[in-house]
Structures are given as structure tokens and as C-alpha cells.
């Protein structure tokens, strides 16, 4: 399969880091104190609540991302911009490509932590 620009997707995400994350620090927890005390289960339950609030219309994806995401993309409402295949960790890439535009993924596990992903393009 050739990799043309039409193969690119655009997505936003919310990342919650936990004890098993590769890098246990983030813009909102530079020392990693909270992350080091967050279990994967805690991170997943936070994300599930965020997802329910977003899907029900109670919260906006961008607002939740900018307030709670452990990724530096939080300052852009979780927007990661466009990317093609083999640019992201495999589980993240596969989940994003499987979504339709506007859809929000279930929990996705990567070395970075747990995510929910919204495909935007």
C-alpha cells in the first residue's frame, strides 16, 4: 500500500499517565508525584468518566483534554495534528485508523499511558 497524503489522519487525544507509563512526568505533574501513585485502573476509570461526559454532551473533548490530559497537546485541546502510518505507537495508530471522523475510541493502551482518541479528519 503506498503512503500518500490521503492516508493521513488527524486526531486529538486525552492521555492519562500511570505507574506503568514510560515517562512518569507531564506538564501538569513535572515531578511525577501524582503519576507515580496512579494505577492503570485509576487512569482507566478517569478516562471512562471523561468519555461518558463527552459522549453525553456534558463536556467538550477539547476542554477535558486541555484540563486533564498528561500530553503537551493539552494546550491545543488534545490536537495531535495530522499523521500517517508508522508515526505513532502501533496501538494508537490502529485505533485512530479504525475510527470514523468524529468518533471517540474506547480505552487505548500504549507505553505512554492510557488514551481516548477522537479522529478529527
ZIRA-V416255 format. One record per pair of residues at least 4 apart in sequence whose ideal C-beta (glycine too) atoms are under 6 Angstrom apart, sorted by sequence separation. I is the first residue (numbers start at 1). J is the second residue. D is the distance in whole Angstrom. If there is no record, write none. Layout:
BEGIN
I|J|D + I|J|D
END
This chain:
BEGIN
3|7|5 + 17|21|4 + 32|36|5 + 38|42|5 + 52|56|6 + 59|63|6 + 64|68|6 + 65|69|5 + 83|87|4 + 88|92|4 + 99|103|4 + 25|30|6 + 29|34|5 + 38|43|5 + 53|58|4 + 54|59|5 + 59|64|5 + 69|74|4 + 73|78|5 + 83|88|6 + 88|93|4 + 109|114|6 + 29|35|5 + 53|59|4 + 73|79|6 + 99|105|6 + 25|32|4 + 54|61|5 + 73|80|5 + 107|114|5 + 108|115|5 + 24|32|4 + 66|74|5 + 17|26|6 + 65|74|6 + 69|78|6 + 95|105|5 + 24|35|5 + 66|77|5 + 105|116|6 + 24|36|5 + 65|77|5 + 104|116|6 + 105|117|4 + 65|78|3 + 95|108|4 + 50|64|5 + 104|118|5 + 62|77|3 + 92|108|6 + 103|119|6 + 91|108|6 + 17|35|4 + 92|110|5 + 101|119|5 + 91|110|5 + 18|38|5 + 20|40|6 + 99|119|4 + 89|110|4 + 96|117|5 + 18|40|5 + 95|117|6 + 96|119|6 + 18|43|4 + 16|43|4 + 16|46|5 + 16|47|6 + 26|70|4 + 27|72|6 + 14|64|6 + 14|65|5 + 17|70|4 + 15|69|5 + 16|70|6 + 14|69|5 + 15|70|5 + 15|71|4 + 61|118|5 + 47|107|6 + 44|107|5 + 14|78|6 + 13|78|5 + 51|116|5 + 12|78|4 + 12|79|5 + 47|114|6 + 11|80|6 + 47|116|5 + 44|114|6 + 43|114|5 + 10|82|5 + 8|82|5 + 8|84|5 + 7|84|6 + 3|84|6 + 11|96|5 + 9|96|5 + 22|111|4 + 21|112|6 + 21|113|4 + 18|113|6 + 17|113|4 + 16|113|6 + 15|113|5 + 16|114|5 + 15|115|5 + 13|115|5 + 14|116|5 + 13|117|5 + 11|117|5 + 12|118|5 + 11|119|5 + 12|120|6 + 11|120|6 + 10|120|5 + 10|121|4
END
